[in-house]
Amino acid sequence: MSEFATLLIDGKEYKLPVIVGTEGEKAIDIRKLRQETGHITFDPGFGNTGSCQSAITFMDGEKGILRYRGIPIEQLAEKSTFVETAYLLMNGYLPDRESLTRTSVMLNDFSLLHEDMKFFYQNFPSKAHPMGILSAMVNALRSFYPELIDLDEDVNRTFLRIISKVRTMAAVAYKISRGHATVYPRPDYSYCANFLHMMFDNPVIPYRMDQELVDALNVFWILHADHEQNCSTAAVRVVGSGKVNIYAALSAGISALWGPLHGGANQAVIQMLEGMQQNNLTPAHVIEKARDKTDPFKLMGFGHRVYKTYDPRAKIMKTMCDKVLKKLQINDPLLDVAMELEEAALNDSYFQDKNLYPNVDFYSGIVLRAMGIPTKMFTVMFAIGRLPGWIAQWREDALDPNQKISRPRQVYMGETIRDYIPMDKR
Ligand code: CMC
């Protein structure tokens, strides 16, 4: 393998260094390209652009591989907990028993919200989307906790405070949206159990904790915990690169995640399946619409920028979905609609030719419905899961001595110079 790539422009050769990652991925280093050649690259959507060197998550889209800090997602989903996986992502190694205990203790210590924050919630219109509320509230956290972050702490106060409070904030948003009293966390519950408790307990019908659902929530959040340089993570890094505080960077990530092409797809999938059910649409109808180039409709929960095979997270999600529904004896007709649609799409030449497979969002909504999570909260569930990844990526960026402010260039296609025309001559 050559150490350089050769670029020929107007008969002149330029040698560009090639960087090789630990898994063999090759990148042409163009950092000096404009300085030496006067040219820039053009890559809308950044499908061919590496924006950083990272040691957090590895994906192989052709083989359907996902690993956090080297550990396969399948092993983490089977053996780890969300809290342990969060530690792994943020620090780069699995915690020993003492560190894990300290992490859990700190998550418990930080789980209350400042009571003044409740006034913020009460002033959002009742129909406000919880993702908009969450993004605003995370940004607002900065005014309550303005202290500097110690980036060297492994059991990191600031990071754990965010991870703990965002979970409480999400549950409070739900309770307030229903007009119910908020429920405080319990010190004897784990991170995931506490979320279900804060969401669903109430004074007249106490919530019966089901370990099956707690386990499912652990897996759900592990599957969402990081996914290298996706849209929201890139947003966190880009915004963070201006050296803004972490709360503002995470708030930008939450906003980016909200979109239906990204994390908002889990809500959009369920709405699509419900629409099929209500209007008696067959999979063939929906697939025809997705194939139609004149129609902006996309088959929600299908396709991925990186995966050109079955998303490994979707495989685990589907298995978990079957298990949870069976164990809880829930018969969700939307699961049948989803399975029929998946089969039809996987056998359709359009989807086969373009390598479009189910992604993590295709089955995740059915699992969330089984837990009792309302559709409007689905993307919030994704956001809570993605927090450790965003934090790990923000930290990696903050510690990288070579990192610069993110500032892409453009190819200008507008008017060339022309004179200002006074109003009476236009
Ligand atoms: N339905 C119909 N056609 C599709 C779909 C789909 N779901 N996804 C991609 N295509 C087509 C696309 O129109 C394009 O066609 P052509 O080559 O004729 O222009 C071709 O497949 C290649 O796709 P692309 O748009 O270049 O792919 P992308 O990498 O820019 O977009 C995506 C990736 C995820 C935004 C897209 O597949 C999509 O919109 N999927 C539906 C929304 C969704 O499920 N999003 C969740 C993604 S996974 C979780 C997450 O990231 O949060």
Residues whose N, C-alpha, C, O or C-beta is under 5 A from the ligand:
A	BS01	CMC	P260 L261 H262 G263 A265 A290 F297 K298 L299 M300 G301 F302 G303 H304 R305 K354 N359 V360 D361
